[in-house]
Amino acid sequence: MPQPIILWIEEVGEELTPLVGSKNANLGEITRMGLPVPPGFAVTTEAYDEFMAQTGAGEEIEQYLNNFPERPKTPSEYGEVSQRIKDIILPKDLPEEIQDAIDCAYDELNRKCQMTDVPMAVRSSGVAEDLPTASFAGQYDSYLNVRGKDALFEKVKRCWASLYTARSIMYREKHNLPVLAGSMGVGVQRMVTPRTAGVGFTVHPGTGDDTKILLEANWGTGESVVQGVVIPDRYVIDKETSTLEEKKISCKLRQIVIGDMGTEEQEVPENRQSLPCLSDEEALKIAEFAAVLEKSYGMPLDIEWALDDTLSFPENIFLVQARPVTKVVEKKDTIDKTLDRMMGRY
């Protein structure tokens, strides 16, 4: 029986990871717990598999890799392989049934959000991503503030193509995994209008202290925190007492904000640079959600969250990702450092 091309986030969970990818499955689990997640749907791995088969892209990639004289040795050579594979995938049109399914889901998302051309976050959701035993997080592409069906169709293909970034190809070879393997889901959600966003850890990544929750925050989208654009505000909450034990407010000079299409980096207005970007009650509520998630998963988590500027507390808080923490207080090896340099991450 053919698998569906589209599933709504509230329909999925851990048991459907092979069909929707880890990120979508995790968001479905969060939704099942009654925690706030932006509405959206998953483009399933069935769509990816059908696209690769019907367009001939999978066969072309396999032929290219088989004819490659020897494995890449340098970052630039890995980049060349990645670009060649993207050049195979991106020019191809979506098969009609896949395009129609995404089209209908987008119309339904507009209806649910009571909007026209609802802005979207379009995120890759790899099958082996965000798992306790894997560290594929950050290797695939995501796009914010995507508007309109044509842009959505293009970004879905770009998410599929990101299964073959230089970083992910090198990672597979490091772990003796075949390059042409696995599948890719895509998550499509209403874009939160971000006032503040950031990350949270239910175990301190620097000290290994699992009695505290650490939040890092900046104005705008969470990209500035994840990419290390700024020194973020830091909040430390004690799990046992649910009290804010430490608050360190930084001078935040840069932010990544929503532009006309996509995002753009800007200077934080001078009168906001040294202001807290989270209230104490917002920090405590995010920590409360993180503690609930950790208890349900039974392991330390790394979460991403955003505060919607159009809503009031506590309805303004949304969880946009949760994944197991795979490395705590662990020095990176040489290959990991090379991967980081290739991605501009230090």
C-alpha positions in Angstrom: 0.0 0.0 0.0 1.5 3.4 -1.0 2.5 5.7 1.8 1.0 9.2 2.1 2.8 12.1 0.6 1.5 14.5 3.3 0.9 14.0 7.1 0.0 16.7 9.6 2.3 17.2 12.5 -0.4 16.1 15.0 -0.7 12.8 13.1 3.0 11.8 13.5 5.2 10.6 16.3 8.3 8.5 16.9 6.8 5.5 15.3 6.7 7.3 12.0 10.3 8.5 12.0 11.2 6.4 8.8 8.3 8.1 7.0 8.6 11.7 8.2 12.2 12.1 9.5 13.4 12.7 13.0 12.6 16.4 13.2 9.0 16.0 12.2 8.6 13.0 14.4 9.9 14.9 17.4 7.6 17.8 16.7 4.7 15.3 16.6 5.7 13.9 20.0 5.8 17.4 21.4 2.3 18.1 20.1 1.0 14.9 21.6 2.2 16.2 25.0 0.0 19.2 24.6 3.0 21.6 24.3 2.8 24.5 21.9 4.1 23.8 18.3 3.4 26.0 15.3 0.8 24.3 13.0 2.2 22.5 10.0 2.6 19.4 7.9 5.3 16.9 6.9 6.2 16.1 3.3 7.0 12.5 3.8 10.0 10.4 2.6 7.6 8.8 0.2 7.6 12.1 -1.7 11.4 12.1 -1.8 11.6 8.5 -2.9 9.0 9.0 -5.7 10.7 12.2 -6.9 14.1 10.4 -7.1 12.6 7.5 -8.9 10.2 9.3 -11.3 12.6 12.0 -12.4 15.6 9.7 -12.7 17.5 11.8 -10.2 18.4 8.8 -8.1 19.8 6.9 -11.0 21.8 9.9 -12.2 23.4 10.4 -8.8 24.2 6.7 -8.5 25.9 6.8 -11.9 27.8 9.9 -11.0 29.1 8.5 -7.8 30.0 5.1 -9.4 32.0 7.0 -12.1 33.9 9.1 -9.6 37.5 8.1 -9.9 38.4 8.3 -6.2 36.9 9.5 -3.0 37.2 13.3 -2.2 40.1 14.3 -0.1 39.7 18.1 0.5 36.8 20.3 1.6 36.7 21.8 -1.9 36.5 18.4 -3.5 33.6 17.4 -1.2 32.0 20.7 -2.2 32.3 19.8 -5.9 30.6 16.5 -5.3 27.8 18.1 -3.3 27.3 20.8 -6.0 27.1 18.2 -8.8 24.4 16.3 -7.0 22.4 19.5 -6.3 22.7 20.3 -10.0 21.0 16.9 -10.7 18.2 17.4 -8.3 17.2 21.1 -8.4 16.3 21.6 -12.1 13.9 18.7 -12.1 10.1 19.4 -11.7 8.1 17.9 -9.0 5.9 15.0 -10.2 2.3 16.2 -10.6 0.9 14.1 -7.7 3.5 15.4 -5.3 3.0 19.0 -6.3 -0.8 18.6 -6.0 -0.5 17.1 -2.5 1.8 19.9 -1.3 -0.5 22.5 -2.9 -3.6 21.2 -1.1 -1.7 21.0 2.2 -0.6 24.6 1.9 -4.2 25.7 1.1 -5.3 23.9 4.3 -2.5 25.5 6.3 -3.7 28.9 5.2 -7.2 28.0 6.2 -6.1 26.7 9.6 -4.1 29.9 10.2 -6.8 32.1 8.8 -4.3 33.7 6.5 -3.5 34.1 2.8 0.0 33.1 1.8 1.0 32.2 5.3 4.7 32.6 5.9 6.4 29.3 6.5 9.4 27.7 8.0 10.5 24.9 5.7 13.0 22.5 7.4 14.8 19.3 6.3 13.9 16.3 8.4 16.4 13.5 7.9 15.5 10.0 8.9 18.8 9.6 10.9 18.8 13.2 12.2 18.2 14.1 15.9 18.7 10.6 17.2 20.6 9.7 20.4 23.1 7.7 18.3 23.6 10.2 15.5 24.8 13.7 15.1 23.4 14.8 11.7 21.8 17.9 13.3 22.9 21.1 11.6 24.0 19.3 8.4 20.8 19.8 6.4 19.2 23.0 5.2 16.2 24.9 6.6 14.5 28.1 5.2 12.6 30.7 7.1 9.8 33.1 6.0 9.0 31.2 2.8 6.0 32.7 1.1 3.9 31.3 -1.7 3.5 27.9 -3.4 6.3 28.4 -6.0 8.8 29.2 -3.3 7.5 26.3 -1.2 8.0 23.8 -4.1 11.6 25.1 -4.6 12.5 24.9 -0.9 11.2 21.4 -0.6 13.6 20.4 -3.4 16.4 22.3 -1.8 15.8 20.5 1.5 16.0 17.2 -0.4 19.2 18.2 -2.1 20.7 19.1 1.3 20.9 15.4 2.1 24.0 15.7 0.0 25.8 18.7 1.6 29.6 18.5 1.7 29.3 18.2 5.5 26.9 15.3 5.4 28.8 13.4 2.7 32.0 13.7 4.7 30.1 12.7 7.9 28.8 9.6 6.2 32.2 8.6 4.9 33.7 9.2 8.4 31.1 6.7 9.8 31.4 4.2 6.9 27.9 5.0 5.7 27.0 4.9 1.9 26.7 8.4 0.4 23.5 7.5 -1.6 21.5 6.2 1.4 18.6 7.2 3.5 15.7 9.5 2.7 14.5 13.0 3.6 11.3 14.4 5.0 10.5 18.0 5.0 8.6 20.0 7.7 6.4 22.9 6.7 5.1 25.1 9.6 3.6 28.5 10.1 6.5 30.9 10.6 6.5 32.4 14.1 6.9 36.2 14.0 10.0 36.1 16.3 10.6 38.8 19.0 13.1 36.5 20.7 14.3 33.0 20.1 17.1 30.7 21.2 18.0 27.3 22.5 17.7 25.4 25.7 19.7 22.5 27.2 18.4 20.2 30.0 22.0 19.3 30.8 24.7 21.9 30.8 26.7 21.3 27.7 29.9 22.7 29.2 29.8 21.2 32.7 27.5 18.2 32.4 25.4 19.4 35.3 22.0 17.8 34.8 20.3 19.6 37.7 20.0 22.8 35.8 18.4 24.0 32.5 20.4 26.5 30.5 18.7 28.9 28.1 20.4 31.1 25.5 18.5 33.9 23.8 18.7 36.8 21.4 16.4 39.2 19.7 14.9 38.0 16.4 15.2 34.4 15.1 17.2 31.7 16.8 19.7 31.5 13.9 21.9 34.2 15.6 22.3 32.0 18.7 22.8 28.7 16.8 25.3 30.3 14.4 27.2 32.1 17.1 26.5 35.6 15.7 26.2 37.1 19.2 27.0 36.3 22.8 23.4 35.6 23.9 21.6 36.3 27.1 21.9 33.3 29.5 19.4 32.0 32.0 20.0 29.1 34.4 17.0 27.5 36.0 17.1 24.9 38.8 15.1 21.8 37.9 14.2 20.8 41.5 13.0 24.2 42.6 12.0 25.7 39.3 13.7 28.9 40.2 15.8 31.3 38.1 19.3 30.9 39.7 21.4 32.9 37.2 20.7 35.6 34.6 23.5 37.1 32.5 22.4 39.8 30.1 24.8 40.4 27.2 25.3 43.4 24.9 23.6 42.0 21.8 24.8 43.9 18.8 23.4 41.8 15.9 20.2 39.9 15.3 18.7 37.9 12.4 15.2 39.1 11.6 12.5 38.4 9.1 12.9 40.2 5.8 10.6 40.5 2.8 11.6 37.0 1.8 13.8 34.9 4.1 15.8 36.4 6.8 18.5 39.1 7.1 21.1 40.1 9.6 20.7 43.5 11.2 22.2 45.6 14.0 20.1 45.5 17.2 18.8 49.1 17.9 21.0 50.7 20.5 18.3 51.1 23.0 17.7 47.3 23.0 21.2 46.0 23.0 21.6 45.6 26.7 18.0 44.9 27.6 17.0 41.3 28.6 15.3 39.7 25.6 13.4 37.3 27.9 11.4 38.2 30.9 11.9 36.0 34.0 8.4 34.5 33.7 9.1 33.6 30.0 12.4 32.0 30.9 10.7 29.9 33.6 7.9 28.8 31.3 10.3 27.7 28.6 12.3 25.8 31.2 9.0 24.2 32.4 8.3 23.0 28.9 11.9 21.7 28.6 11.6 19.7 31.9 8.3 18.1 30.6 10.0 17.1 27.4 13.1 15.7 29.2 10.9 13.6 31.5 8.9 12.2 28.6 12.0 11.4 26.5 14.0 10.1 29.4 17.2 11.7 28.3 18.9 15.1 28.2 17.5 17.4 25.4 18.6 20.3 23.2 15.5 22.3 22.3 14.8 25.4 20.1 12.1 27.8 20.9 10.7 31.1 19.7 8.5 33.9 21.1 5.8 35.3 18.7 5.8 39.1 18.7 2.1 39.2 17.8 1.0 37.2 20.9 1.0 37.8 24.7 2.5 35.6 27.4 2.2 32.6 27.7 0.6 32.0 24.3 3.6 33.6 22.6 6.0 30.7 23.4 6.4 28.0 20.7 8.7 25.0 20.6 10.2 24.5 17.2 12.6 21.6 17.7 13.7 19.0 20.3 16.5 16.5 20.0 18.6 14.4 22.3 21.9 15.8 23.4 24.5 13.5 21.8 27.7 15.2 23.1 28.3 16.7 26.5 31.7 18.0 27.7 33.4 16.2 24.8 36.4 17.5 22.8 35.9 17.4 19.1 38.1 15.3 17.0 40.0 16.5 13.9 37.4 15.5 11.4 34.6 17.2 13.4 36.7 20.4 13.5 37.2 20.1 9.7 33.4 19.7 9.2 32.8 22.8 11.4 35.4 24.9 9.4 33.6 23.8 6.1 30.4 25.2 7.5 31.9 28.3 8.9 31.2 27.2 12.5 34.0 27.6 15.1 
